[in-house]
Amino acid sequence: MAGLNVRSVLVTGSNRGIGLELVKQLLGKSNPPQWVFATCRDPEGARGQELRNLVSKHPNLVMVKLDAVNPASIEEATWRVEEQLDGSGLNLVINNAGIFSDVSLATVDSEEMLGAYKTNVVGPMLVGQAFLPLLKKAAQGSSQKGLSCSKAAIVNISSVLGSIERVPETFFKPVISYRCSKAALNMLTRCQALSYAEDGILCAAVHPGWVQTDMGTQEPPVSLLTSEFPGLLQADLPVDESVRGILTVLPTLSEKHSGSFWSWAGETIPW
């Protein structure tokens, strides 16, 4: 993780699971960011308690209220972050907030599908748009050549279940609304990469693996327990290992990787 030298990072959905672990490991780095912005919908609620405990121990951690599907909430969050940065830019946005429902094609309905798209696709789109000026400022103020996560980047936490090519191999878990929304998030990532490259901003999608969180509740079949799908080993992938992998992959990404799809283990994933 030593290679990820960022002054400021914002993580959405950071009150639990992968988001919380990202915050913890960023803070625990030998060269931690000057500012880590941990966002969640209800910082003062019961689910924000662990983050509040961390804030009391780390002066560089700032909790920010942000509902990724509420434009007004996102706008307020950008003001809060901009105020804290005091004239400097924001280096890295990690769009981690997402929802998951175990629904099949036979049981999914329009409300479920639209809800998944709103949180898993529209949310990251709005967050990227809102923080774009601060990301641009970071890129403009950097002396680094090319693109990198240390300079200015948007990283979208996606899933191998959104890979259209691998549907036949992963369909043991239909989760229709989740996998369709993650496929759409992958498309958003490609579009962001092309749109924001001229501003010096790298964009990439990352599959965190079948992690032991609220979402990782079903064991994949034996046919998938191979090195080809290391991220689908729910029982063997603790959240801290997943996040260590993610934070090892991010420093390796450059302009030739913008718009690409990676696993936590550093493997490219087909669209």
Disulfide bonds with the S-S distance in Angstrom:
none
